[in-house]
Amino acid sequence: MDRRTFAGLAASSLVCSPGLISAQQPRHVTIIGAGAAGLTAAYHLTRTGVQVHILEASPSWGGRLKRLTGFADVPLDLGAEWIHDDPKILGRILDQGETDLGVATINYQPQTYQFWNNGKLKNFNALRHGYEEVKFFDTTWYGFFETFVLPAVREKIAVGAAVSQISKQGSRVSVRLTDGRTLDTDKVLVTVPLSVLQRDQIAFQDGLAPHSLNALQDIGFGSGFKVFLKFSERFYPDILFEGSRASVLANTWSEKIYYDAAFGKPTSQNILGLFTVSDEPLGRVSLDDGALLQDVLAELTEIFGSVVREAFFDGVVQNWSRERHIMGSYSMENYGNDDIIEILAPVKGRVFFAGEALGQDDQSTVQGAAFSAKRAVEQMTVA
């Protein structure tokens, strides 16, 4: 659904099949944001007969889910990539039980490690015994949602629909877009990145604001970007860290990892990935994509020598800090006294919140966003 079809949302929001909805459920829910949380919530609400509309500010669905195709002969995740859990959580996201839904995954256990520190490159392969995760084999997080979730909600998404204000409209809620259009709804689920709320890009009127918007400033939202580079030969290990072993292995939110993005995947191509996030501003995120790519190549050349330039084919940059409706990576440490679950608690049974920042034990992950959406659905069907 594009902007042209959005004009019919207000009228269609009044049409629903009463026989499908219990007395406790809303008839119509407007979801702000078509990322992992928004799509998951829409999927579950739709299954119970609730009419749903999803307003997405950017030109496409996905949020911090984004797939790179045509660069390599396997799809790559420009956004969320690692599963960070047993693949059976895929079934839990969809209420299908403990199952991987037949999705092929790999046991991601890199074998070769190097550290670049003080101008020296050193091996430290002992780490292969201490690190293991799960990744997709021949698809992506974006592909998972495209296959299992999108078919049920695709026609409910309006892209290019940025929300500027949420206010009361009698017993209902009025959602105003930046272009002046409005939509009345029973309940609103806000799933935008934490950065959007921290910058007051959505105004909450008539007492519908969260518990303490000011307290949201105490929650860190990191800078971040990813880079993929294709080479004619492989000269790098499975994992390359920058810094001392102590600094790299320290318990911190900041990460900078070069990694073999083709590891365990059905390809013979040489694809090197760079994943960088930080709880402090990153100087590189201010660069345009071309300059950032050249800066990364210069760094790799310093580490590995002339083979970098000689073997380089192509590169792609995804600078999440420069994405207008994202402005960073994901939520990080809480520096304040208020828990984010309390800050973003439901407001007057009308406004609800979900997203990776509310993922609790799964904070900053895709499943964290999805599980927070499922909890929000449960809240709004009894509120």
Residue pairs with C-beta under 8 A, 6 or more apart in sequence:
1 154
1 155
1 156
1 157
1 158
1 159
2 158
2 159
2 160
3 158
3 159
3 160
3 161
5 158
6 158
6 161
6 181
7 181
9 53
9 158
9 183
10 181
10 182
10 183
10 184
12 51
13 28
13 30
13 51
13 53
13 183
13 184
13 185
14 28
15 51
16 27
16 28
16 49
16 50
16 51
17 49
18 27
20 48
20 49
21 27
21 48
21 49
21 50
22 381
24 381
24 382
25 48
25 49
25 50
25 381
26 50
26 186
26 187
26 380
26 381
27 50
27 51
27 186
28 50
28 51
28 52
28 53
28 185
28 186
28 187
29 41
29 45
29 50
29 51
29 52
29 53
29 185
29 186
29 187
29 188
29 189
29 380
30 52
30 53
30 54
30 55
30 173
30 175
30 183
30 185
30 187
30 188
30 189
31 38
31 41
31 42
31 52
31 53
31 54
31 55
31 188
31 189
31 191
32 38
32 54
32 55
32 163
32 175
32 188
32 189
32 190
32 191
32 192
32 202
33 54
33 55
33 56
33 57
33 63
33 190
33 191
33 192
33 193
33 355
34 54
34 55
34 56
34 61
34 62
34 63
34 157
34 159
35 61
35 62
35 63
35 64
35 65
35 191
35 193
35 355
35 369
36 63
36 64
36 65
36 80
36 141
36 145
36 356
36 366
36 369
36 370
36 373
37 191
37 354
37 355
37 356
37 369
37 370
37 372
37 373
37 376
38 54
38 56
38 63
38 189
38 191
38 354
38 373
39 54
39 61
39 145
39 149
39 150
39 153
40 93
40 149
40 369
40 370
40 373
40 374
41 52
41 189
41 191
41 354
41 373
41 374
41 376
41 377
42 52
42 54
42 149
42 152
42 153
42 156
43 94
43 149
43 152
43 153
44 95
44 373
44 374
44 377
45 52
45 377
46 52
46 152
46 153
46 156
47 152
48 381
52 153
52 156
53 156
53 158
53 183
53 185
54 61
54 153
54 156
54 157
54 158
55 158
55 161
55 162
55 163
55 175
55 177
55 183
56 157
56 158
56 159
56 160
56 161
57 160
57 161
57 162
57 163
57 192
57 324
57 325
58 159
58 160
58 323
58 324
58 325
59 159
59 160
60 159
61 150
61 157
61 159
62 79
62 142
62 145
63 79
63 193
63 326
64 79
64 80
64 193
64 320
64 326
64 329
64 330
64 356
65 77
65 79
65 80
65 140
65 141
65 142
65 145
65 366
66 77
66 78
66 79
66 142
66 318
67 75
67 76
67 77
67 78
67 140
67 142
67 143
68 75
68 76
68 77
68 78
68 228
68 316
68 318
69 75
71 228
71 230
71 314
71 316
72 228
72 230
72 261
72 262
72 267
72 269
72 271
73 267
73 269
74 138
74 262
74 265
74 266
74 267
74 269
75 138
75 139
75 140
75 142
75 143
76 140
76 228
76 261
76 271
76 273
77 136
77 140
77 141
77 142
78 226
78 228
78 316
78 318
79 141
79 142
79 226
79 318
79 320
80 141
80 365
80 366
81 135
81 140
81 141
81 275
82 108
82 133
82 134
82 135
83 89
83 90
83 105
83 133
83 134
83 135
83 136
83 141
83 366
83 367
84 133
84 134
84 362
84 365
84 367
85 134
85 362
85 365
85 367
86 134
87 100
87 103
87 105
87 134
88 98
88 99
88 100
89 367
90 99
90 100
90 101
90 103
90 144
90 148
91 97
91 98
91 99
91 100
91 101
92 98
92 367
92 371
93 367
93 370
93 371
93 374
94 101
94 148
94 149
95 374
101 148
103 136
103 139
103 144
104 136
104 137
104 138
104 139
105 134
105 135
105 136
105 137
106 134
106 135
106 136
106 137
106 263
106 264
106 265
107 132
107 134
107 264
108 132
108 133
108 134
108 135
108 263
108 264
109 128
109 131
109 132
109 133
110 127
110 128
110 131
110 237
110 238
110 239
110 259
110 260
110 263
111 125
111 128
111 238
112 123
112 125
112 128
112 237
112 238
112 239
113 123
113 124
113 125
113 126
113 127
113 128
113 237
113 238
113 239
113 240
113 241
114 121
114 122
114 123
114 124
114 236
114 237
114 239
114 240
114 241
115 121
115 122
115 124
115 240
115 241
115 242
115 243
115 244
115 245
115 248
116 240
116 241
116 242
116 243
116 303
117 242
117 243
117 244
117 245
121 303
121 304
123 237
124 245
127 239
135 264
136 143
136 144
137 264
137 265
137 266
138 265
138 266
139 147
141 366
161 177
162 177
162 178
162 325
163 175
163 176
163 177
163 178
163 202
164 176
164 177
164 178
164 201
164 202
164 203
165 174
165 175
165 176
165 202
165 203
165 204
165 205
166 173
166 174
166 175
166 176
166 188
166 190
166 202
166 203
166 204
166 205
166 208
166 351
167 173
167 174
167 176
167 204
167 205
167 206
167 208
168 174
168 205
168 206
168 207
168 208
168 350
169 184
172 184
172 185
172 186
173 184
173 185
173 186
173 187
173 188
173 208
173 350
173 351
174 182
174 183
174 184
174 185
175 182
175 183
175 184
175 185
175 188
176 182
177 183
186 350
187 349
187 350
187 351
187 352
187 380
187 383
188 350
188 351
188 352
189 352
189 353
189 354
189 373
189 376
189 380
190 197
190 202
190 351
190 352
190 353
190 354
191 353
191 354
191 355
191 369
191 373
192 201
192 202
192 325
192 355
193 221
193 325
193 326
193 327
193 328
193 330
193 355
193 357
194 216
194 219
194 221
194 331
194 355
194 357
195 221
195 326
195 327
195 328
196 202
196 325
196 327
197 210
197 213
197 216
198 216
198 217
198 219
198 221
199 327
200 213
204 210
204 213
204 347
204 351
207 347
207 348
208 347
208 348
208 350
208 351
209 347
210 216
210 343
210 344
210 345
210 347
210 351
210 353
211 338
211 342
211 343
211 344
211 345
211 347
212 338
212 343
215 336
215 337
215 338
215 343
216 340
216 343
216 344
217 336
218 334
218 335
218 336
218 337
218 338
219 331
219 332
219 333
219 334
219 335
219 336
219 340
219 343
219 357
220 253
220 279
220 331
220 332
220 333
220 334
220 335
221 327
221 328
221 329
221 330
221 331
221 332
221 357
222 253
222 254
222 277
222 278
222 279
222 328
222 329
222 330
222 331
222 332
223 277
223 278
223 280
223 281
223 282
223 285
223 321
223 328
223 329
224 276
224 277
224 278
224 282
224 285
224 320
224 321
224 328
224 329
224 330
225 276
225 282
225 284
225 285
225 292
225 317
225 318
225 319
225 320
225 321
226 273
226 274
226 275
226 276
226 317
226 318
226 320
227 273
227 274
227 292
227 293
227 296
227 315
227 316
227 317
227 318
228 261
228 271
228 272
228 273
228 274
228 315
228 316
229 271
229 272
229 273
229 274
229 293
229 296
229 297
229 300
229 312
229 314
229 315
230 269
230 270
230 271
230 272
230 312
230 313
230 314
230 315
231 270
231 271
231 272
231 308
231 311
231 312
231 313
232 270
232 311
232 312
232 313
233 270
233 307
233 311
234 260
234 270
235 304
235 307
235 308
235 311
236 258
236 260
236 272
236 304
237 260
238 259
238 260
238 263
239 257
239 258
239 259
239 260
240 257
240 258
240 259
240 303
241 248
241 256
241 257
241 258
242 248
242 256
242 258
243 256
252 279
253 277
253 278
253 279
253 332
253 333
254 277
254 278
254 279
254 280
255 275
255 276
255 277
255 278
256 274
256 275
256 276
256 278
257 274
257 275
257 276
258 272
258 273
258 274
258 300
259 272
259 273
259 274
259 275
260 271
260 272
260 273
261 271
261 272
261 273
262 268
262 269
262 270
262 271
270 311
272 300
274 296
276 282
276 284
277 329
277 330
279 332
279 333
282 321
284 292
284 295
285 292
285 319
285 321
285 322
287 295
287 319
289 317
289 319
292 317
292 319
293 315
293 317
296 315
297 308
297 309
297 312
297 315
300 308
301 308
301 309
320 326
320 327
320 328
320 329
321 327
321 328
321 329
330 356
330 357
330 364
331 340
331 356
331 357
331 363
331 364
332 364
334 340
340 357
340 358
341 358
341 360
344 353
344 357
344 358
345 353
346 352
346 353
346 376
346 379
346 380
346 383
349 380
349 383
350 383
352 376
352 379
352 380
352 383
353 376
354 369
354 372
354 373
354 375
354 376
355 369
355 372
356 362
356 363
356 364
356 365
356 366
356 368
356 369
356 372
357 363
357 364
358 368
358 372
358 375
359 365
359 367
359 368
359 369
359 371
359 372
360 368
360 371
360 372
361 368
362 368
362 371
